């Protein structure tokens, strides 16, 4: 029994020495460990900035949407830059471990901010498409209004064209609803293509009316 107890305490003491030795090794290499993690955070920042440069900066969206998205991105980056400073300021492995846990939690907590940025960009781009479609439809409507008194012999065709435009308005409203509901990109693309196809047919009909217009 005494031998078993002695072995038990020897194991405990040995483990303590190993743990202390391991901690000393980590402390000796603390600067290297810190720099590696600072570099990893820097890589995360670079990836976000690359996304901003490639996707956000050239995007044809309005200033309000751009400012909102930039706010999400800048807040995320500012938080990571502060965490780099927090890591650099640690002087022991215990401090480093505590800060590293805080950083991991910060990233987990703030992933929704990046997701918001992606969502808002997608939403803004789709709204721009919807607005462009509305502009085209408005121009066609204006042209039809001009043709009505000019082409009395084509009134039936003009009325049919107006019915087609009413159908386009309904499809545009459906497109806007898909955008507001954050529907899948596939659904939005299908609806957008459907609307553009309807507009193309209306333009062909409009040109036919203009060419056959009888005063």
Secondary structure, DSSP 8 states (H G I E B T S, - for coil): -HHHHHHHHHHHHHHHHHHHHHHHHHHHTHHHHHHHHHHHHHHHHHHHHHHIIIIITT----HHHHHHHHHHHHHHHHHHHHHHHHHHH--SHHHHHHHHHHHHHHHHHHHHHHHHHHHHHHHHHHHHHHHHHHHHHHHHHHHHHHHHHH-GGGHHHHHHHHHHHHHHHHHHHHHHHHHHTT--HHHHHHHHHHHHHHHHHHHHHHHHHHHT---
